[in-house]
Amino acid sequence: MESVTKVIPQDDYHLLITFCTGETKLFDARPYLEKGVFTRLKEKGLFNQAYVAYDTICWPGNLDIAPETLYDRSQPVSS
């Protein structure tokens, strides 16, 4: 499993993610903002509080996205 080692919230509800493999990828969180508990992340202040815990990305209020989802649904960033 590819675990998350670093996250930097970006504009337009994207996340710049570094994985344990050394890869850096860009995840578009916008599709999730209309689903269930993730609608709370529309509040930019909360979205920008993303942090790494338990090998994935979390937010206050017990919100997280599985690391497999983050890895599989993100786009590689060229160096």
C-alpha positions in Angstrom: 0.0 0.0 0.0 1.2 3.5 -0.9 1.1 5.6 2.3 1.0 9.3 2.3 4.0 11.1 3.8 3.2 14.8 3.0 0.2 16.9 1.8 0.0 20.5 0.7 -3.5 21.8 0.0 -3.7 23.7 -3.3 -6.1 26.2 -4.9 -9.3 24.9 -6.4 -9.6 22.0 -3.9 -6.6 20.0 -5.1 -4.0 18.3 -2.9 -0.3 17.9 -3.7 0.6 14.6 -2.1 3.9 12.8 -1.6 3.7 9.1 -1.1 6.1 6.7 0.6 7.3 5.6 -2.9 8.7 9.1 -3.4 6.1 9.9 -6.0 4.3 13.3 -5.9 0.8 13.4 -7.3 -2.0 15.9 -7.6 -5.5 14.8 -6.3 -8.6 16.6 -7.3 -11.0 16.6 -4.3 -13.8 18.5 -6.1 -15.9 15.4 -6.9 -16.0 14.5 -3.2 -17.3 17.9 -2.1 -20.9 16.9 -3.1 -20.8 13.6 -1.2 -21.9 13.0 2.4 -19.6 14.2 5.1 -17.2 15.6 2.6 -19.5 18.5 1.8 -18.0 20.2 4.9 -14.7 20.5 3.0 -16.3 23.1 0.8 -15.3 25.5 3.6 -11.9 26.4 2.4 -10.5 27.0 5.9 -11.3 23.4 6.8 -10.0 22.0 3.5 -6.7 23.8 4.1 -6.3 22.0 7.4 -5.5 18.7 5.7 -2.8 16.8 7.6 -1.1 13.4 7.4 -2.1 10.8 10.0 -2.5 7.0 9.8 -0.7 6.9 6.5 -3.4 9.0 4.8 -4.8 12.5 4.6 -7.2 13.6 7.4 -9.1 16.7 8.4 -10.5 17.8 11.7 -13.9 16.2 12.5 -12.8 12.6 11.7 -12.6 13.1 7.9 -10.2 11.1 5.8 -9.8 9.6 2.4 -8.3 6.1 1.9 -4.7 6.2 0.7 -5.5 3.7 -2.1 -8.1 6.2 -3.4 -5.7 9.1 -3.2 -3.0 7.2 -5.0 -5.2 5.6 -7.7 -7.2 8.8 -8.5 -4.4 11.3 -8.5 -2.2 12.4 -11.4 1.6 12.3 -11.4 3.4 15.6 -11.1 6.4 16.0 -13.4 9.5 17.2 -11.6 
